[in-house]
Amino acid sequence: MLESLEQTLPRASYLDADLYRREYDAVFRPGWVCVGRAEQVPNPGDYQGLRLGRESVLVLRHEDGELRGFYNVCRHRGAELVAMPDTDMRYGSFGRSITCPYHAWNYHLDGTLRAAPHLPVEPGATQLHTVRVDEWGGFIFICLDDRRGATLAEALGPGTDRIANYPLAELRTGASIDYRVGANWKVILENYNECYHCGPVHPELCQVVPAFRQGGGSELDWDEGVPHREGAYTFTATGTTDRAPFPGLSGTEKTHHKGELFYPNLMVSLAMDHVAAFYVWPESVAETRVRCDFLFHPSELAKTRFDPSDAVTFWDRVNQQDWQICESVQRGMQNPVFERGYYAPMEDYSLDLRRYIQACLDEYH
């Protein structure tokens, strides 16, 4: 029986630090990586600083309303434009220009040099190193290495059409939770990509969505959405809420759950009244940073009685169950007898990650 099953990536892909660095350079540097929500940099001069691996970048709002991206390094002596000694993310505002804290070289919000104190340097003589930035559904994406030449739309693929009815660009963050997971980032994505584990790992979730445990999740229709139990229609402990459905949803979308994984690092789980968006950022071969943003419609956020805790508490329980089992997988794979695992037939979606990783490595080398 096992001989007929597809095999996972080999052990080294989850445990070897050198392979992790090659994989990161092949997957994350040329990929469109989701870094957060555009609402977090709403005004000209507002910025987000983010550390990705060994690199840090800045995404800011220009005077024309567009997003711009730069490496977080001054062209003079390499100082950080925004100091990030003890954090992986920082938000703030530059005002009308960017000033390096070391020698006060000053840049316009488009990255061109504005002035260098006490030096006869012509304005515009140099420019900050740029990073490609684009936006979809209110999410910000950056691309550190554009050798693929792919647009964001090409990278996201047909998944955007499957969830086109959800007003993602209009939604706003009502709560966020940051996690550090002691597991390789691929373990987390593989776990998200199948529901074979849902019965054993998520009893509360399966009370709301019994289809997740039926047949090991072998007959789930993610294009149509997965039905809740009778009388339930959202991801809370009761399966109900006082929040209204998003405008524009189909009848099925008001009672079914949808989910999409956009490689390499955005996982989106959609209910009729809220969206849980997960950003997966690898820290090392065996550690991953995950932020979960809970998105709601502005009309709900504006209500004096707005309370996201029914969704947030339920999701946090489900998330903690996922992280614990992923960390167990990471520890288990360290046993020398483990060489590689197997994909059961209902884990076909996890195979996509294997093919995606291999294609990126083949292209890189």
N, C-alpha and C positions, 0 to 999 in steps of 0.2 A: 504493500500500500504506500509506504513512504517513498518508494522509488518513483512513484507516479506524480509526486508533489513537486511543485516548483521550489527551488531553494532560494534562501535569502542571500544578501551580500555576505561575504566571508567575515569571519571574526575580526580580522584586522581592520575592517572598515569602521568598526565601532570602538576599537580599543587602541589602535596604533596612532601615536601622536604625529609622526611624520606623514602618514597617509592623511590624517585629518587636515594638516596644513596644505597639502596638495589639493585635497578635495575642496577646502574653503576657497582657495585661489581659483579653482575651476568652476565652482558653483556660485559662490556669493559675490565675488568681485565683478564678474561679467553679468550677473543676474540683476533683475529689477527687485530690489529688497524693500519691503514695506517697513517704514520707520515710524508710522503713527498717523495722526489725523491732522488735516489741514486747519481745522478749527483751533488748534493749539498755537498757531502763528497767524492771528487774524489781521494784524495791523502792520503797515509799513515799518520796517526795522525790527519786528518781532522775529526771534530765532529759536530754533531747536538745535542743541548740540547733542551729538550721539556718538558713542564709541562703538565701533564694529571691529572686532579683532584687534589688530595693532594700530588701526587707523581711527581718526575721529573726523567728523564732518559737521558742517553747519548747513542747515536749511533755513532760509529767511524769506520774509515777504518784502518784495521790492515796492517802490513807490507806484509802479504801474499795476500793482495787485497780483502780479505773477510771483511764483516761487522760484528762488535761485538756490543753487547748492555750491558749496566751496569746501575744500579741505580746511581743517581748523589749524592753519599754519601761516604765519606771516612770511612774506617774501624776503624780508630783511635778514633775520637771523634764525627763523624757524620757531619762534615762540608761538604758543597756543594763543589764538585770538580770544578764545574763551577757555579759561583754565578749568581743567577737569581732572584734578589729581586723585579724587576719591569718589567719583561718580561716573556712571555710564550714560547719564542723560541729564541735560540741563535746559531750562527754558528761560528766556529773558528778552530784553529789547536793546538794540544798539542805538535807537533813536534814528537820526538822519544819516549817520555814517558809522563805519567800523574803525575803532582805534585799537591798535595793538598795545597791550599793557606794558610792553618792555621799553620800546623807544618811541612810542606814540606815532608810528607810521599810521596814516589815516587813509581809509578806502571808502569809495562810494558804495552804495548798496548793490551795484552791479559788479563789484569786485575790482574795479579799476582804481589805481593809486590816485589819491586826492592830494596828499601832501606828505613830505618827509621832513620833520623839523630840523633846521640848521643845515640842510643839505640842498645843493642846487639841482634837485631832481625835478624834471618836468612832470606835471600832472599827467596821468595816463601812461607813464613810462613803463609800468609793469602792472600785472593783474594777479589777483589771487587765483590759485589753481581751482578750476571749476569741476563740478560734479553734475552729471545729468540728473535732472529732477522732473518728475511728472506726477500727475494726480488722476485717480479714478475713484469714483464713489466716495469722495471725501477723504480717501487714504493717500498718503504721501509715499512715493517710491523714489529710490535713488539707484543709480547705476555707476559704480566706481570705475569700471573698465568697459568701454563701448565697443570692444573688438567684434562682438557679435553683430552689432548694428541693428538689433531688433528694437522696435518700438515697444512701449508699454502694452499697447493693445495686442500686439502679436505675442508678447510674453504671457499675458493673462489668458488668452485663448477663449474658447467657447463658454467657459464657466460663467463669464459675465452675462451672457444671454439667459442662462438658466435662472438667474436671480434678478433679472432686469426690473421686475415689478416692485422690488423693495427700494424705498427712497433713500438709498445709502448716503448720497451727498447731502441730504437735508438733515440727517440724524446728528445728534450731539451726544457727547460722552456724559453719562450720568454717574458713573463710578468706574474705578480701575483697581486692579489688583496686580502686583508684581510678584513673580515667583522666580526662584532659582531651583533648577531641577538637576539632580546629580545623575544625568544620563546624556548620552550622545543625542544630538538634535534629530538624527534620523529615527531613533527609537520613538521619539515623541510624534513625529509625523506619521510613522507607520501605525502607531497606536490610534491616532486620529482617523486614519484612513480605513479602519475596519471596525466592525461591531461584533466580531466573534468573541471579544472579551467582555462585552457589555453585560451579559447574564451573570458571570461570576464576579465582576468587579463593581458593577453599578446597580445594586438592587433598587435604590430609590428612583433612579432614572427609568428603569424598566417598569416600575409601577405606573409611570406617566406615559411611557411609550413601550408597551408590551412587544411591539414588533421587533424591537432591538434584540430580544432574546429568543425569538421564535426561529427555530432552525439555525441557531447560531448566527442570526442576522444574514442568512443566505439569500433572502428574497427581497431585500430592500431596494426600492426604486428611488434613487436620489434625484433623478430628473423630475419626477412627479412630486417628491417629498415623502416623508415617512409619517403615517397617521399616528396621532395620539390615541389613547384609550377613549372610549365613549365619555363625553362630558368634559374632556380635557382639551386644551388647545394651545398651551404654551409651556415653557420650561420653568416651572416653579414646583414646589413640593406638592401643591394641590392640583397642578395642571391648569389653574385658572388665575385670573388677575382682574383688577378693575381698570387696567389700561385698555384703550381702544385699539383695534387693529390698525396697522399702517394703511393709509389711503392707497388705493390702486392695486391691492392684492386680489388675486383670484379667490373664488370660494374654497378651492383646495388649499391654497396657501394660508388661509385663515385657520385651518385645522391641522395642517401638516408641518413637520419640521424639515428644513433644508440645510445642507452644509456643503461648503466648497473649500478645497485646498488649492491655493495659488502658489506654485513653486517660485522661489524656494522657501518662503517663510510666513505666509499669511494664511491663517485658518479662520473661516467665517462660518458661524453657526447662527441660523436665522429662525426666529419665532415670529409669530404674527404681530407682536408688540415690542420686541427688543432684539438686538443683535449682539452676540458675543464675538468679538474680534480678537484673535490671538496673534501676536507677533513673536516669532521664534528667532532668537539671536544666539548663535553658538558662542560660548566663551572658551571652551577647550574641548578636547576629544571626549571628555566625560562630564561636562557641565554646560548647561544651557540656561539662558535667561529668557523668561516668557512674561510678556505683559498681556493682560486681558482687559480690554476696554468694553464696557457695557453701553451700548448706543440706544438712544430712545428718541422718539419724535419730539421736536420742540414744543408742540402743543401740550404734551404730557409733562415735560420738564417745567413748563410755565405754571402748572397747577400748584396751588399752595399745599395740597395734600400729597404731592409727588413723593413716592418712596420706592426706590429701586431694590430694597432689601429682599423682597420675595424672590426675584431673579438672581441677585448677586449671591445670596446665601446658598441657594440651590446649586448654582454653577460652581461656587467655591468648593462645595462638598464633592461634586463630580470631578472637578479639576484635581483636588487633593488625592482622590482615589486613582486618577490617571497617573499623576506624578509618582505616587508610591509604587505602583506596579512597574512603571518605566524604570525607576531606580533599582527595583528588584531585578529587572531584566539586565540592566547594566552590570550589577554585581554578579549575577549568574553567569554572564558571558565571560567573566574573568577566569572561570575555571578552565584549565588547559584542555580538558576533554571536549569542550565546546568548539566546534569548527565552523559551523553555520547552521541556520535554522531552516524551517520549512514554511511555506505558505499554504494554508488550507484553501480549498476552492472559493470559500466566501471571503477570502482576503485578497481577491484579485486587484482591488484598488491599491493595495500596498505594493504590488508588483510595479505599478507606475513609478514609484519612487526609485526602485532598483534600476529601471530602464533610464529614468531621468538622470540619475547620478552617473551611470555608465556613459551615457551620451555626452555629458559635460566633461568627464575625464578624457574620453576619446578626443573631443574637440580641443581640450587644453594641451594634450600631449601631441 
